[in-house]
Protein backbone atom coordinates (compact mmCIF):
# COMPACT_ATOMS: atom_id res chain seq x y z
CA UNK A 1 0.00 0.00 0.00
CA UNK A 2 2.78 2.43 0.97
CA UNK A 3 4.76 1.48 -2.13
CA UNK A 4 1.75 2.16 -4.38
CA UNK A 5 1.05 5.54 -2.71
CA UNK A 6 4.72 6.59 -2.87
CA UNK A 7 4.99 5.57 -6.54
CA UNK A 8 1.84 7.49 -7.47
CA UNK A 9 2.97 10.66 -5.69
CA UNK A 10 6.44 10.39 -7.25
CA UNK A 11 4.93 10.02 -10.75
CA UNK A 12 2.67 13.07 -10.25
CA UNK A 13 5.58 15.20 -9.01
CA UNK A 14 7.84 14.04 -11.86
CA UNK A 15 5.11 14.76 -14.43
CA UNK A 16 4.59 18.28 -13.01
CA UNK A 17 8.34 18.88 -13.14
CA UNK A 18 8.44 17.77 -16.77
CA UNK A 19 5.54 20.09 -17.66
CA UNK A 20 7.20 23.06 -15.97
CA UNK A 21 10.54 22.43 -17.71
CA UNK A 22 8.89 22.17 -21.12
CA UNK A 23 6.83 25.27 -20.46
CA UNK A 24 9.88 27.32 -19.42
CA UNK A 25 11.79 26.16 -22.48
CA UNK A 26 8.86 27.10 -24.70
CA UNK A 27 8.73 30.58 -23.11
CA UNK A 28 12.46 31.10 -23.68
CA UNK A 29 12.17 30.02 -27.33
CA UNK A 30 9.13 32.26 -27.82
CA UNK A 31 10.92 35.27 -26.35
CA UNK A 32 14.04 34.79 -28.49
CA UNK A 33 12.16 33.99 -31.72
CA UNK A 34 11.97 37.59 -32.95
CA UNK A 35 15.67 38.30 -32.54
CA UNK A 36 16.54 34.92 -34.07
CA UNK A 37 14.42 35.66 -37.16
CA UNK A 38 16.00 39.11 -37.49
CA UNK A 39 19.48 37.60 -37.27
CA UNK A 40 18.60 34.99 -39.92
CA UNK A 41 17.24 37.68 -42.26
CA UNK A 42 20.47 39.66 -41.87
CA UNK A 43 22.57 36.57 -42.65
CA UNK A 44 20.41 35.81 -45.67
CA UNK A 45 20.77 39.36 -46.94
CA UNK A 46 24.55 39.17 -46.47
CA UNK A 47 24.63 35.92 -48.46
CA UNK A 48 22.53 37.45 -51.24
CA UNK A 49 24.71 40.53 -51.31
CA UNK A 50 27.81 38.40 -51.73
CA UNK A 51 26.40 37.06 -55.04
CA UNK A 52 26.27 40.53 -56.51
CA UNK A 53 29.42 42.07 -57.83
CA UNK A 54 29.68 45.40 -56.07
CA UNK A 55 32.26 47.88 -57.22
CA UNK A 56 33.15 51.17 -55.64
CA UNK A 57 31.08 53.15 -58.11
CA UNK A 58 28.01 54.79 -56.61
CA UNK A 59 25.99 54.29 -59.80
CA UNK A 60 26.21 50.50 -59.47
CA UNK A 61 24.45 50.44 -56.10
CA UNK A 62 20.89 49.49 -56.92
CA UNK A 63 19.56 47.85 -53.76
CA UNK A 64 19.29 48.91 -50.18
CA UNK A 65 18.30 46.25 -47.68
CA UNK A 66 16.59 47.48 -44.55
CA UNK A 67 15.54 45.18 -41.78
CA UNK A 68 14.41 45.93 -38.25
CA UNK A 69 13.86 43.93 -35.14
CA UNK A 70 10.31 44.04 -33.87
CA UNK A 71 9.42 42.62 -30.48
CA UNK A 72 5.74 42.34 -31.43
CA UNK A 73 3.97 39.26 -32.73
CA UNK A 74 5.97 37.55 -35.46
CA UNK A 75 4.12 36.25 -38.47
CA UNK A 76 0.71 36.70 -36.91
CA UNK A 77 -2.07 39.12 -37.60
CA UNK A 78 -0.05 42.09 -36.41
CA UNK A 79 -0.06 41.73 -32.63
CA UNK A 80 -3.58 40.43 -32.14
CA UNK A 81 -2.60 37.70 -29.70
CA UNK A 82 -5.79 37.42 -27.67
CA UNK A 83 -6.48 33.89 -28.80
CA UNK A 84 -2.85 32.86 -29.22
CA UNK A 85 -0.40 31.65 -26.61
CA UNK A 86 1.67 34.64 -25.53
CA UNK A 87 3.68 32.86 -22.87
CA UNK A 88 3.62 33.25 -19.13
CA UNK A 89 6.07 36.13 -19.23
CA UNK A 90 3.67 38.24 -21.30
CA UNK A 91 0.71 37.34 -19.09
CA UNK A 92 2.65 38.15 -15.93
CA UNK A 93 3.89 41.43 -17.42
CA UNK A 94 0.33 42.44 -18.32
CA UNK A 95 -0.93 41.54 -14.85
CA UNK A 96 1.87 43.50 -13.20
CA UNK A 97 1.09 46.51 -15.38
CA UNK A 98 -2.61 46.23 -14.50
CA UNK A 99 -1.80 45.99 -10.80
CA UNK A 100 0.58 48.97 -10.91
CA UNK A 101 -2.07 51.05 -12.72
CA UNK A 102 -4.61 50.03 -10.10
CA UNK A 103 -2.22 50.97 -7.29
CA UNK A 104 -1.57 54.34 -8.94
CA UNK A 105 -5.31 55.06 -9.13
CA UNK A 106 -5.77 53.98 -5.53
CA UNK A 107 -2.93 56.27 -4.44
CA UNK A 108 -4.65 59.15 -6.22
CA UNK A 109 -7.91 58.25 -4.44
CA UNK A 110 -6.11 58.12 -1.10
CA UNK A 111 -4.58 61.53 -1.77
CA UNK A 112 -8.03 62.98 -2.52
CA UNK A 113 -9.46 61.40 0.64
CA UNK A 114 -6.58 62.86 2.67
CA UNK A 115 -7.36 66.30 1.27
CA UNK A 116 -11.03 65.89 2.17
CA UNK A 117 -10.10 64.73 5.66
CA UNK A 118 -7.87 67.77 6.18
CA UNK A 119 -10.69 70.10 5.11
CA UNK A 120 -13.07 68.25 7.46
CA UNK A 121 -10.55 68.63 10.29
CA UNK A 122 -10.30 72.37 9.71
CA UNK A 123 -14.11 72.60 9.61
CA UNK A 124 -14.35 70.67 12.88
CA UNK A 125 -11.79 72.93 14.57
CA UNK A 126 -13.75 75.98 13.38
CA UNK A 127 -16.93 74.44 14.80
CA UNK A 128 -15.18 73.78 18.11
CA UNK A 129 -14.11 77.42 18.26
CA UNK A 130 -17.65 78.53 17.49
CA UNK A 131 -19.07 76.18 20.13
CA UNK A 132 -16.59 77.51 22.70
CA UNK A 133 -17.65 81.06 21.83
CA UNK A 134 -21.32 80.15 22.16
CA UNK A 135 -20.62 78.44 25.50
CA UNK A 136 -18.90 81.56 26.78
CA UNK A 137 -21.81 83.76 25.63
CA UNK A 138 -24.37 81.43 27.16
CA UNK A 139 -22.37 81.32 30.39
CA UNK A 140 -22.31 85.12 30.58
CA UNK A 141 -26.03 85.34 29.90
CA UNK A 142 -26.79 82.68 32.53
CA UNK A 143 -24.66 84.57 35.06
CA UNK A 144 -26.46 87.86 34.32
CA UNK A 145 -29.80 86.07 34.53
CA UNK A 146 -28.78 84.56 37.88
CA UNK A 147 -27.83 87.94 39.27
CA UNK A 148 -31.01 89.51 37.92
CA UNK A 149 -33.15 86.69 39.30
CA UNK A 150 -31.43 86.80 42.68
CA UNK A 151 -31.95 90.56 42.83
CA UNK A 152 -35.62 90.19 41.91
CA UNK A 153 -35.99 87.35 44.41
CA UNK A 154 -34.44 89.50 47.13
CA UNK A 155 -36.83 92.36 46.35
CA UNK A 156 -39.78 89.98 46.34
CA UNK A 157 -38.70 88.50 49.67
CA UNK A 158 -38.40 91.97 51.15
CA UNK A 159 -41.88 92.83 49.92
CA UNK A 160 -43.26 89.59 51.35
CA UNK A 161 -41.58 90.29 54.69
CA UNK A 162 -43.13 93.79 54.74
CA UNK A 163 -46.57 92.39 53.96
CA UNK A 164 -46.19 89.71 56.58
CA UNK A 165 -45.06 92.20 59.17
CA UNK A 166 -48.01 94.46 58.33
CA UNK A 167 -50.50 91.68 58.75
CA UNK A 168 -49.11 90.60 62.11
Secondary structure, DSSP 8 states (H G I E B T S, - for coil): -HHHHHHHHHHHHHHHHHHHHHHHHHHHHHHHHHHHHHHHHHHHHHHHHHHS---S-STT-----------S-SSSSSS--TTS---HHHHHHHHHHHHHHHHHHHHHHHHHHHHHHHHHHHHHHHHHHHHHHHHHHHHHHHHHHHHHHHHHHHHHHHHHHHHHHHH-
